[in-house]
Amino acid sequence: MPKLSLPNFIKAKRKQLNLTQPELALKAGVGLRFIRELEQGKASLRMDKVNEVLKLFGHELGPLPLDRSEK
């Protein structure tokens, strides 16, 4: 599976489970606005809330090595 950005990962997983944004927000215990901003790639989001959403998909935030070939 190719590497996806966080917004694309969340959106793909949500669609894979046939969830709407409001349904995902409810299941994760976060607001709809947060889900929309997350999927739109807002640069500053609370990590604890991001992890609440990722937990539904069996994931959590973590450090990744930088790919120095991408510019």
Contact map, one row per residue, 1 for C-alpha under 8 A:
11100000000000000000000000000000000000000000000000000000000000000000000
11110000000000000000000000000000000000000000000000000000000000000000000
11111000000000000000000000000000000000000000000000000000000000000000000
01111111100000000000000000000000000000000000000000000000000000000000000
00111111100000000000000000000000000000000000000000000000000000000000000
00011111110000000000000000000000000001101000000000000000000000000000000
00011111111000000000000000000000000001111000000000000000000000000000000
00011111111100000000000000000000000000100000000000000000000000000000000
00011111111110000000000000000000000000000000000000000000000000000000000
00000111111111000000000000000000000001100000000000000100000000000000000
00000011111111100000000000000000000000100000000000000000000000000000000
00000001111111110000000000000000000000000000000000000000000000000000000
00000000111111111000000000000000000000000000000000000000100000000000000
00000000011111111111100100000000000000000000000000000000000000000000000
00000000001111111111000000000000000000000000000000000000000000000000000
00000000000111111110000000000000000000000000000000000000000000000000000
00000000000011111110000000000000000000000000000000000000000000000000000
00000000000001111111000000000000000000000000000000000000000000000000000
00000000000001111111101100000000000000000000000000000000000000000000000
00000000000001100111111100000000000000000000000000000000000000000000000
00000000000001000011111110000001001100000000000000000000000000000000000
00000000000000000001111111000001000000000000000000000000000000000000000
00000000000000000011111111100000000000000000000000000000000000000000000
00000000000001000011111111110000001000000000000000001000000000000000000
00000000000000000000111111111111011000000000000000001000000000000000000
00000000000000000000011111111111000000000000000000000000000000000000000
00000000000000000000001111111100000000000000000000000001000000000000000
00000000000000000000000111111100000000000000000000011001000000000000000
00000000000000000000000011111110000000000000000000010000000000000000000
00000000000000000000000011111111011000000000000010011000000000000000000
00000000000000000000000011001111111000000000000000000000000000000000000
00000000000000000000110011000111111100000000000000000000000000000000000
00000000000000000000000000000011111110000000000000000000000000000000000
00000000000000000000000010000111111111000000000000000000000000000000000
00000000000000000000100110000111111111100000000000000000000000000000000
00000000000000000000100000000001111111110000000000000000000000000000000
00000000000000000000000000000000111111111100000000000000000000000000000
00000110010000000000000000000000011111111100100001000000000000000000000
00000111011000000000000000000000001111111100000000000000000000000000000
00000010000000000000000000000000000111111100000000000000000000000000000
00000110000000000000000000000000000011111110000000000000000000000000000
00000000000000000000000000000000000011111111100000000000000000000000000
00000000000000000000000000000000000000001111100000000000000000000000000
00000000000000000000000000000000000000000111110000000000000000000000000
00000000000000000000000000000000000001000111111011000000000000000000000
00000000000000000000000000000000000000000001111111000000000000000000000
00000000000000000000000000000000000000000000111111100000000010000000000
00000000000000000000000000000000000000000000011111110000000000000000000
00000000000000000000000000000100000000000000111111111000000000000000000
00000000000000000000000000000000000001000000111111111100000010000000000
00000000000000000000000000000000000000000000001111111110001110000000000
00000000000000000000000000011100000000000000000111111111000000000000000
00000000000000000000000110010100000000000000000011111111100000000000000
00000000010000000000000000000000000000000000000001111111111110000000000
00000000000000000000000000000000000000000000000000111111111100000000000
00000000000000000000000000110000000000000000000000011111111000000000000
00000000000010000000000000000000000000000000000000001111111000000000000
00000000000000000000000000000000000000000000000000000111111100000000000
00000000000000000000000000000000000000000000000000100111111110000000000
00000000000000000000000000000000000000000000000000100110011111000000000
00000000000000000000000000000000000000000000001001100100001111100000000
00000000000000000000000000000000000000000000000000000000000111110000000
00000000000000000000000000000000000000000000000000000000000011111000000
00000000000000000000000000000000000000000000000000000000000001111100000
00000000000000000000000000000000000000000000000000000000000000111110000
00000000000000000000000000000000000000000000000000000000000000011111000
00000000000000000000000000000000000000000000000000000000000000001111110
00000000000000000000000000000000000000000000000000000000000000000111111
00000000000000000000000000000000000000000000000000000000000000000011111
00000000000000000000000000000000000000000000000000000000000000000011111
00000000000000000000000000000000000000000000000000000000000000000001111
